[in-house]
Amino acid sequence: MRLLLPSLLLALSLLLPGCARRSFQGQTLAPAALAAHRTVAILPFAVDLERLRDVVVHAGAWADSTRSLGSTLESGLRAERQQMGYQLQAALQAELMREQVQHPTTVAFQNPAETNQRLARAGISYESLPTRTMAELRAALGVDALLTGRTEMRQLLPGGVSIAVFLLSNNGANPMADNTVRTYLDIYDTQNGQLAWQFDHELGGKPSVSPVALAKELVHNMRDQFPYFGK
């Protein structure tokens, strides 16, 4: 009996991801601008995290009136969001490079390390990216287009807890159904700031998603809609 629950957890951890929900849609808004692009920089992603564990921890910290602890926790969350933003930037570029083997692109992607170095030299931090003008970003990066990303992760229950609840529930409901990851990709023309392409993607029902796994999902699902893949 002692081995039964771990075995069931392992089996369900393999089966439940197959129940994940996916929806995605792309839209080309400025085909002429996209056709003229030759160089593209991928910016660090904006990331929003909503997790039950963070709510509980913050509630406990403020209930104890420990303002310094609450500030430290919030600083840690900011650092985690920023780290994930850079990981998604690098992972997306890596997946696009892998996809180029089968579907050559019509543009060259600036290496993320170079992109981030150029931003730093121009005094543009991760936090200040949303406030910068297209002219400033164009001058700093020297590219024809920017690929920006925003990811919103909502994880009410971690994977192991979700699977345990699934096992113990009588109605067979999957608590991971409320776990969702929404990602919005946009391509902007740096000459006029025009939004040229957008892609909305939602993944639900999985315990959690790593930046690498999410990048794989994005590139796989936008393969037929990405404007720079050769036909």
N, C-alpha and C positions, 0 to 999 in steps of 0.2 A: 504493500500500500504506500510505503514511503516514497517509492519511485514513480507512482502513478501520476501525481499532479505535475511534477517536472516534465514527464513524458508528454502529457496532454498539452502543457504550455508550449513545448517545443513544436509539437505537431500543429497547433493552432497558429503559432507564429509564422509557420510556413504557408498555411492555407489562407488566413485572413487577408494578407496583402493582396491576394488575387481578387478580393471583393472591392478593391479600391475604385473610387469613382473618378473619372477624368472628363473634363470638358475644356474645349479650347476653341479659339476663333481668332483669325488674323484679318487685317484689313489694310490694303494699300491705299494711301491717301494722295501721294504725289509720285506717280511712276516716273515722270521725267527727271525729277531730282534724284531718285534712287538709281536710275540708269547712268547718271553722270558721276556717281560716287566711285572713288578709287581707293580711298583710305578711310578706315573706321576705327574709332576708339571705343572700347567698352568701359563704362564708368563703374566704380564700386556701387553695388546695389544699396538702395534704401531698404531697411529691414524693420518690420514691426513684429514683436513677439507677444503673444497672449497665451499664458500658461497658468494652469491652476496653481502650480507650485509657487509661482512668483506672487500671486495674489495672497496665498496663505502666509508666505514668508513676510511680505510687506505688512499684512494686517497684524501679524504677531509683533513685528518690530515697532510699529506705531502704537499698538496697544500697551507696550511696555514703556512708551514715551521715550524711546531711545532714538533721538533725532540723528545722532551721528551714525548709528547703525543703519538707519533708513537711508541716509545719504550714501553710505558705502554700498548698500545693496543696489541703489539706483545707478550709481557709478559703474558697478559691475555689470548691470544689464546693458548700459550704454556701450561698454567695452565689448560685450558679447555680440550685440547687434552690429557693431562696426566690424568686428572680426568676421562675422558671417557675411557681411556685405562684400568684403574683400575676397572671401573664399568663393562666393558665388560669381564674382567678376572673373576670377582665375579659372573656375571650373567651366563656366560657359565658353570662355575662349578656347580652353582645351578641347571641349566637345566639338566646337565648330571646326577646329583644326583636324580632328579625327574624321569628321563628316566630309571634309574636303577630299578625302581619298576617293570616295564614291561620287561626290557631288561637288566638283570644283567651284569655288566662289569667284565672283567677278570683282571682288575687292580684296585688299590686304588689311588684316586686322593688326592694329598696333599692339605690341606685347604689353600686357597689363603692368609689368614692372616699369616699363618705360612711361606708360601713361601716368602711373602714380608718382614717378620721379618728376615728370614734367609739371604735374599739379603742385607738388611740394615746392618746386623751384619758383613757381608763380605765386606761392603763398596761399594756395587753395587747399583747405583742409577738408576732411571727410564731412565734418559738421557744416561747413559753409557751402558745400556743393549746391544745395537747392537754391541758394541766394545769388549765385553767380550768373552773370549774363552770358548769352551765347557768344558774344564778341570776346569776352574774357576767356571762355573755354576754347574757342577757336584759336586765339592767340597763343594760349598755353600749350595746346596739343598739336596744332598744325595738321588737322585732318578734315576730310570733307563731311564726315557724319559722326554723330554720337549715338551709341546704343546704350540706353539707360534701362535700369530694371528696378522694380519695387516688389518686394515679397512680403506678404502678410501671413504669418504662421499662427494658427490657433490650435493649441494642443491642451484639451481639458484633462485628459488622462494619459500618462506615459504608457508605452506599449505593454509592459509586463502587467501593470495594474488593469489596463483595459481587457487584456486576455483573461485575467483572473476573474474579473466581474462577468465577462461573457460566460465563463465556465460555470459560475455559481448562480447566474440568473435563471429564472424559470421560464422567461418569455423568449429566450433566444435572441434578445436585442443585442446589437453590437455597439458598445459605448464608444468605439472608435469612429463611429459615423459622424460625430461632431468635430473630429479632428480635420481641419482643412488647411491647405496651403494655396493661397492665391498669388499669382505672379503676373505682373504687367510689364511687358517689354515695349519700348518705344524707340524709333529711330528718327533723329532730327537732322535736318540739313543745316550745317554750320554757317552757310553763307547768309541765309535769311531766317534761320530759326524755325523753319517750317516743320511741322510734324509730318513725316513722310510715310510711316508705317507703324502699326501697333498690333500687339498680340496679347490676348488675355487668356490665362491658363489657370485652371483650378484642379487640384488634386485632393480628394477626400477619402476618409475611411482607413487611412494608414496610421500605424502607431507613431511614426516620426519619419522625417525625411532629411537626409544629410544634404549639404550643398552639392556634392558630387552627384548624388542620386537625382536631385532635382534638376540639375543641369542636363543630365542624360534624358530625363523625361521631356524637358523643354525642347531640346534639339530634335529628339525623335518625333515629337508631335507637331513641330512647326516645319518639319522637313519640306513638305509640299507647299508651304506658304511663305517661306523665308525669301525675301526679294533678291538676295545675293547668290543663291544657289543657281548654278547654270542649269538650264533646261535640257 
